[in-house]
Amino acid sequence: MTTSASSTPTSEAAPALDLIFIEGYTGETVIGIHPSEFHRTQPLVIDVQAGVPHAGACDSDHIADTIDYGVVRDRLDALMVDHGVTLLEALAERIAQMLLVDFGATWVRVKVVKPRKFDNVQAVGVQIERRREPGRPSVRHPQAGAQVLRWIGAGTVPQAR
C-alpha cells in the first residue's frame, strides 16, 4: 500500500474511491494539555476527506446516496462544543470514527490544526488516516447518528463488538 500527502491509499485490492471533503473548517473549542488552554477557546482548522467506493449519487443525483457535507459540518460544529478530549489526536479519531460509522465512509483522512499555537510556528497539528474494518457496518441513518453524537458528547465512543 502506498500513500502520498494528496492521494488516497492504493493497493491491488482497494477499489477506487470517490472523495467527499471539507477543507478549512474553522471552529473554536477548549482543547489542550497546558493550564493556559483549560478555560479558553482557541481556533482549530479541520480538513476531512471521506472516501466511498463509487458514490451512488453519481448515478442517482440524490443526496441520500452520498455523504452530505452540510451534515458533516453540523456534526463538526457540535463536536467543537462538546468533544470531551484534550489531545488533537483524540479529536481527530472521533471525527474519523464519525465519518466511518455514521456516514458510511470506507476511508478517511482527518487533519486537525492549531494555527499560530507558537509565535514562531505557522501551525501544529495531527493528520490521521483510517479505513473501516472489513465487515463492520456503517449506521447511515439520522436517529442512530444523533445517538452516536450523544455518546461522543458524553465522552464515550461506541466500540465494535
C-alpha positions in Angstrom: 0.0 0.0 0.0 1.3 3.4 -0.9 0.1 6.9 0.1 1.0 10.4 -0.6 0.0 13.7 1.0 -2.6 14.4 -1.6 -3.9 11.0 -2.6 -5.8 8.1 -1.0 -4.1 4.9 -0.2 -3.8 2.5 -3.1 -3.3 -1.2 -3.3 -4.0 -4.0 -5.7 -7.3 -4.9 -4.0 -8.6 -1.5 -2.9 -11.3 -0.1 -5.2 -11.2 3.5 -6.5 -12.8 5.9 -4.1 -15.0 9.0 -4.6 -13.9 11.6 -2.1 -16.2 14.0 -0.3 -14.2 16.7 1.5 -14.3 19.7 3.7 -11.3 22.0 3.7 -10.6 24.7 6.1 -13.4 24.2 8.6 -12.7 26.6 11.4 -14.1 26.2 14.9 -13.4 27.5 18.4 -13.1 25.0 21.2 -11.4 24.2 24.5 -8.7 21.6 23.9 -5.1 21.1 25.1 -2.9 19.8 27.9 -1.4 23.1 29.3 -3.2 25.0 32.1 -3.4 28.1 29.8 -5.6 26.0 27.5 -8.1 24.7 30.1 -10.5 27.6 30.3 -10.4 29.5 27.0 -11.3 28.6 23.5 -8.8 28.5 20.7 -9.2 28.1 17.0 -8.9 24.8 15.2 -8.8 24.3 11.5 -10.0 20.9 10.3 -9.8 19.2 6.9 -11.6 16.0 6.3 -11.7 13.7 3.3 -14.1 10.7 3.2 -13.9 8.1 0.6 -16.7 5.9 -0.7 -16.5 3.4 -3.5 -18.4 4.9 -6.4 -20.9 7.2 -4.5 -24.4 6.2 -5.6 -25.2 9.9 -6.1 -23.0 9.9 -9.2 -25.8 7.9 -10.8 -28.9 8.8 -8.9 -28.3 12.5 -8.3 -29.8 12.1 -4.8 -28.1 13.4 -1.6 -29.2 10.4 0.3 -26.8 8.3 -1.8 -23.7 10.1 -0.6 -22.2 11.8 2.4 -23.9 15.2 2.9 -21.0 17.6 3.7 -23.6 20.0 5.2 -24.5 17.4 7.8 -20.8 16.6 8.4 -20.2 20.4 9.0 -23.1 20.5 11.5 -21.6 17.5 13.4 -18.2 19.2 13.5 -20.0 22.3 15.0 -21.5 20.0 17.7 -18.1 18.4 18.4 -16.5 21.9 18.9 -18.9 22.5 21.7 -18.7 19.1 23.5 -16.0 16.7 22.4 -14.6 15.8 25.9 -11.0 15.3 24.8 -7.7 17.1 25.5 -5.5 15.9 22.5 -5.8 16.8 18.9 -5.2 13.1 18.1 -8.2 12.0 20.1 -10.4 14.6 18.4 -9.2 13.5 15.0 -10.0 9.9 15.9 -13.6 10.9 17.0 -14.1 12.7 13.7 -12.7 9.7 11.7 -14.9 7.3 13.5 -17.9 9.5 13.0 -17.3 9.5 9.2 -16.6 5.8 9.1 -19.5 4.6 11.2 -22.2 7.3 10.9 -21.7 8.3 7.3 -20.5 5.1 5.8 -17.1 6.2 4.5 -14.7 3.4 3.6 -11.6 5.5 4.1 -11.0 8.9 5.8 -8.2 11.4 6.3 -8.6 13.9 9.1 -6.3 16.8 9.7 -6.7 19.0 12.9 -4.6 22.1 13.2 -3.9 24.7 15.9 -2.9 27.7 13.9 -0.3 30.1 15.4 0.0 27.9 18.6 3.5 29.3 19.0 4.8 32.7 17.9 7.4 31.3 15.6 5.3 28.4 14.1 2.6 28.7 11.5 0.7 25.7 12.8 0.8 22.5 14.8 -1.5 19.6 14.4 -2.1 16.0 13.5 -3.3 14.1 10.5 -4.7 10.6 10.6 -6.0 8.1 8.1 -8.4 5.3 8.9 -10.2 2.6 7.0 -13.5 0.9 8.1 -12.8 -2.6 9.3 -14.0 -5.2 6.8 -17.4 -6.5 7.8 -18.0 -3.5 10.2 -21.3 -2.0 9.2 -22.0 1.7 9.0 -25.0 3.3 10.6 -26.1 5.8 7.9 -29.4 6.9 9.3 -30.1 10.1 11.2 -31.5 8.8 14.5 -28.6 6.5 15.0 -26.1 9.2 14.1 -27.7 11.5 16.7 -27.3 8.8 19.3 -23.6 8.3 18.5 -23.2 12.1 18.8 -24.8 12.0 22.3 -22.3 9.2 23.2 -19.4 11.2 21.9 -20.6 14.3 23.8 -20.7 12.2 26.9 -17.1 11.1 26.4 -17.8 7.6 25.2 -17.3 6.1 21.7 -19.2 3.1 20.5 -16.9 0.1 20.0 -17.1 -2.7 17.5 -18.4 -5.9 19.2 
